Amino acid sequence: MAGSINYLAPVDNASGKIFGKKQKFTAVTRNWGKRPRGCSATGQRDLKNKPYTEKELMHRAKFKAVAAATRSRMADPSQAAADMMAFKAQTKYKTLYHYVFRQEWNEYEG
């Protein structure tokens, strides 16, 4: 006998350390490119050679502020009814959170 053949089930979505301690692996479903079901490796950013820029830090701070404002706005019962009616009247955003987030984002920009 020449050897054994082990069959593996196809992986659509998986993430984490599945190849041991050294390599992180993520299998992603893609609708573009040559491989419809491809794989991508993940890693950590080298902060010594490539630190965060001022633009990245400003964008993170903006996102954090807008996300907090969105959560507080959605928890406020006085604005919830108006936001729900405005959300149902539009068709661009698929979720209420996305709709309110975009409203807060535009308001943050001024």
Backbone as CSV, one residue per row, in Angstrom:
resi,resn,N_x,N_y,N_z,CA_x,CA_y,CA_z,C_x,C_y,C_z
1,MET,0.853,-1.177,0.000,0.000,0.000,0.000,0.892,1.231,0.000
2,ALA,0.585,2.184,-0.829,1.430,3.362,-1.010,1.266,4.386,0.099
3,GLY,0.157,4.472,0.721,-0.068,5.463,1.770,-1.541,5.603,2.051
4,SER,-1.879,6.637,2.766,-3.286,6.852,3.078,-3.713,8.220,2.578
5,ILE,-4.967,8.348,2.272,-5.533,9.608,1.809,-6.525,10.079,2.857
6,ASN,-6.331,11.294,3.327,-7.243,11.892,4.298,-8.044,12.981,3.609
7,TYR,-9.350,12.893,3.670,-10.220,13.872,3.060,-10.634,14.903,4.102
8,LEU,-10.564,16.168,3.732,-10.970,17.260,4.612,-12.217,17.925,4.043
9,ALA,-13.098,18.326,4.913,-14.292,19.046,4.475,-13.892,20.447,4.020
10,PRO,-14.554,21.007,3.015,-14.224,22.376,2.585,-14.574,23.385,3.672
11,VAL,-13.764,24.412,3.784,-13.943,25.430,4.814,-14.425,26.705,4.141
12,ASP,-15.585,27.192,4.562,-16.081,28.458,4.044,-15.618,29.621,4.904
13,ASN,-15.770,29.523,6.189,-15.377,30.595,7.088,-14.753,29.995,8.341
14,ALA,-13.520,30.359,8.607,-12.844,29.938,9.833,-11.806,30.994,10.156
15,SER,-11.508,31.166,11.422,-10.448,32.086,11.786,-9.810,31.604,13.073
16,GLY,-8.619,32.064,13.311,-7.914,31.683,14.521,-6.678,30.875,14.195
17,LYS,-6.093,30.302,15.220,-4.877,29.517,15.051,-5.264,28.062,14.822
18,ILE,-5.368,27.670,13.566,-5.733,26.290,13.282,-4.545,25.500,12.749
19,PHE,-3.396,26.135,12.512,-2.198,25.455,12.058,-1.122,25.447,13.136
20,GLY,-1.492,25.581,14.403,-0.498,25.561,15.452,-0.208,26.950,15.981
21,LYS,0.928,27.106,16.597,1.238,28.342,17.280,1.839,29.403,16.379
22,LYS,2.490,29.028,15.299,3.256,29.988,14.514,2.431,30.773,13.507
23,GLN,1.475,30.146,12.863,0.757,30.798,11.781,-0.699,31.014,12.140
24,LYS,-1.174,32.232,11.910,-2.600,32.492,12.013,-3.188,32.331,10.618
25,PHE,-4.367,31.812,10.534,-4.974,31.498,9.250,-6.429,31.909,9.266
26,THR,-6.886,32.506,8.188,-8.287,32.851,8.049,-8.759,32.432,6.662
27,ALA,-9.777,31.627,6.602,-10.383,31.266,5.328,-11.569,32.182,5.110
28,VAL,-11.609,32.832,3.976,-12.656,33.804,3.703,-13.384,33.424,2.426
29,THR,-14.626,33.795,2.337,-15.409,33.579,1.132,-15.331,34.836,0.285
30,ARG,-14.853,34.705,-0.917,-14.695,35.855,-1.804,-15.537,35.655,-3.057
31,ASN,-16.061,36.733,-3.570,-16.833,36.684,-4.806,-16.039,37.241,-5.984
32,TRP,-14.770,37.496,-5.807,-13.972,38.109,-6.855,-12.646,37.378,-6.961
33,GLY,-11.932,37.618,-8.018,-10.605,37.051,-8.180,-10.629,35.685,-8.823
34,LYS,-9.466,35.109,-8.931,-9.318,33.817,-9.582,-9.792,32.670,-8.693
35,ARG,-9.652,32.844,-7.371,-10.074,31.797,-6.447,-11.309,32.271,-5.691
36,PRO,-12.486,31.731,-5.996,-13.690,32.180,-5.311,-13.653,31.927,-3.818
37,ARG,-13.041,30.841,-3.389,-12.895,30.567,-1.960,-11.407,30.560,-1.654
38,GLY,-10.901,31.709,-1.275,-9.478,31.833,-1.052,-9.132,31.869,0.412
39,CYS,-7.873,32.013,0.678,-7.373,32.069,2.044,-6.514,33.314,2.205
40,SER,-6.474,33.842,3.390,-5.601,34.975,3.657,-4.969,34.780,5.020
41,ALA,-3.716,35.129,5.119,-3.007,35.017,6.388,-3.115,36.339,7.123
42,THR,-3.196,36.291,8.432,-3.273,37.500,9.235,-2.050,37.600,10.124
43,GLY,-1.799,38.776,10.620,-0.653,38.968,11.495,-0.815,40.211,12.336
44,GLN,0.234,40.547,13.061,0.217,41.736,13.885,1.055,42.822,13.238
45,ARG,0.686,44.054,13.494,1.382,45.194,12.933,2.693,45.414,13.678
46,ASP,3.746,45.715,12.929,5.045,46.023,13.518,5.054,47.509,13.891
47,LEU,4.766,47.810,15.147,4.656,49.206,15.575,6.003,49.903,15.657
48,LYS,7.074,49.158,15.732,8.400,49.773,15.788,8.783,50.379,14.444
49,ASN,8.552,49.627,13.371,8.919,50.101,12.032,7.804,50.863,11.333
50,LYS,6.566,50.630,11.746,5.439,51.315,11.125,4.445,51.735,12.205
51,PRO,4.742,52.820,12.912,3.825,53.254,13.979,2.558,53.874,13.379
52,TYR,1.574,54.062,14.258,0.326,54.672,13.811,0.569,56.128,13.423
53,THR,-0.053,56.539,12.331,0.071,57.926,11.897,-0.968,58.779,12.624
54,GLU,-0.794,60.077,12.525,-1.740,60.992,13.159,-3.126,60.863,12.517
55,LYS,-3.151,60.629,11.208,-4.425,60.471,10.504,-5.173,59.227,11.002
56,GLU,-4.444,58.109,11.204,-5.073,56.892,11.710,-5.613,57.087,13.120
57,LEU,-4.856,57.767,13.959,-5.304,58.011,15.328,-6.533,58.915,15.361
58,MET,-6.565,59.924,14.487,-7.727,60.814,14.416,-8.956,60.049,13.935
59,HIS,-8.778,59.166,12.951,-9.903,58.385,12.435,-10.435,57.426,13.499
60,ARG,-9.544,56.812,14.270,-9.976,55.927,15.343,-10.756,56.684,16.408
61,ALA,-10.264,57.874,16.758,-10.954,58.682,17.770,-12.332,59.103,17.274
62,LYS,-12.411,59.459,15.991,-13.694,59.858,15.406,-14.671,58.680,15.411
63,PHE,-14.200,57.508,15.009,-15.059,56.331,14.978,-15.549,55.984,16.378
64,LYS,-14.661,56.071,17.359,-15.040,55.768,18.743,-16.108,56.735,19.239
65,ALA,-15.948,58.030,18.937,-16.918,59.029,19.377,-18.272,58.830,18.693
66,VAL,-18.249,58.549,17.399,-19.504,58.361,16.648,-20.212,57.089,17.095
67,ALA,-19.472,56.010,17.365,-20.092,54.770,17.834,-20.741,54.972,19.201
68,ALA,-20.082,55.714,20.077,-20.675,55.990,21.393,-21.927,56.851,21.258
69,ALA,-21.883,57.854,20.366,-23.051,58.705,20.147,-24.203,57.905,19.542
70,THR,-23.883,56.955,18.663,-24.915,56.117,18.050,-25.592,55.241,19.097
71,ARG,-24.806,54.621,19.965,-25.384,53.770,21.006,-26.268,54.572,21.966
72,SER,-25.803,55.768,22.323,-26.617,56.574,23.238,-27.887,57.087,22.560
73,ARG,-27.793,57.411,21.262,-28.984,57.874,20.533,-30.004,56.752,20.374
74,MET,-29.538,55.546,20.132,-30.466,54.426,19.978,-31.102,54.038,21.309
75,ALA,-30.430,54.316,22.424,-30.980,54.005,23.738,-31.942,55.075,24.228
76,ASP,-31.942,56.250,23.603,-32.807,57.356,24.011,-34.206,57.143,23.445
77,PRO,-35.217,56.929,24.299,-36.567,56.656,23.781,-37.206,57.845,23.068
78,SER,-36.771,59.067,23.372,-37.373,60.225,22.718,-36.985,60.314,21.242
79,GLN,-35.809,59.800,20.876,-35.376,59.839,19.473,-35.621,58.532,18.745
80,ALA,-35.912,57.458,19.472,-36.055,56.140,18.849,-37.212,56.091,17.856
81,ALA,-38.343,56.688,18.202,-39.503,56.648,17.300,-39.239,57.424,16.019
82,ALA,-38.645,58.586,16.144,-38.352,59.404,14.952,-37.316,58.709,14.067
83,ASP,-36.304,58.099,14.685,-35.290,57.388,13.904,-35.893,56.184,13.192
84,MET,-36.798,55.480,13.848,-37.425,54.310,13.239,-38.289,54.701,12.046
85,MET,-39.029,55.792,12.168,-39.864,56.240,11.047,-39.005,56.701,9.878
86,ALA,-37.935,57.432,10.163,-37.039,57.894,9.092,-36.322,56.713,8.439
87,PHE,-35.961,55.706,9.236,-35.309,54.522,8.692,-36.236,53.759,7.757
88,LYS,-37.505,53.616,8.146,-38.461,52.895,7.297,-38.771,53.638,6.014
89,ALA,-38.610,54.962,6.015,-38.898,55.756,4.826,-37.779,55.678,3.789
90,GLN,-36.577,55.284,4.198,-35.454,55.241,3.262,-35.174,53.801,2.840
91,THR,-34.368,53.625,1.788,-34.019,52.285,1.321,-32.515,52.086,1.171
92,LYS,-31.713,53.068,1.492,-30.264,52.979,1.283,-29.588,52.086,2.319
93,TYR,-29.947,52.216,3.578,-29.298,51.480,4.668,-30.148,50.286,5.072
94,LYS,-29.496,49.146,5.321,-30.227,47.913,5.597,-30.559,47.729,7.064
95,THR,-29.804,48.352,7.964,-30.076,48.195,9.392,-30.287,49.562,10.029
96,LEU,-31.021,49.567,11.115,-31.271,50.812,11.845,-29.972,51.361,12.413
97,TYR,-29.106,50.475,12.932,-27.832,50.933,13.495,-26.994,51.631,12.433
98,HIS,-26.923,51.053,11.241,-26.150,51.659,10.151,-26.719,53.032,9.781
99,TYR,-28.036,53.118,9.743,-28.677,54.387,9.414,-28.356,55.454,10.464
100,VAL,-28.509,55.110,11.741,-28.238,56.080,12.811,-26.757,56.418,12.862
101,PHE,-25.895,55.412,12.631,-24.454,55.658,12.616,-24.093,56.675,11.536
102,ARG,-24.685,56.517,10.348,-24.386,57.447,9.257,-24.881,58.847,9.582
103,GLN,-26.020,58.963,10.236,-26.525,60.276,10.642,-25.554,60.921,11.631
104,GLU,-25.091,60.162,12.602,-24.144,60.690,13.586,-22.807,61.023,12.943
105,TRP,-22.376,60.229,11.966,-21.106,60.476,11.271,-21.172,61.801,10.520
106,ASN,-22.265,62.015,9.812,-22.418,63.271,9.072,-22.523,64.456,10.020
107,GLU,-23.175,64.263,11.160,-23.292,65.336,12.143,-21.942,65.638,12.779
108,TYR,-21.116,64.619,12.979,-19.778,64.816,13.559,-18.895,65.625,12.616
109,GLU,-19.013,65.363,11.303,-18.211,66.100,10.325,-18.647,67.552,10.227
110,GLY,-19.890,67.834,10.548,-20.359,69.211,10.563,-20.997,69.622,9.338
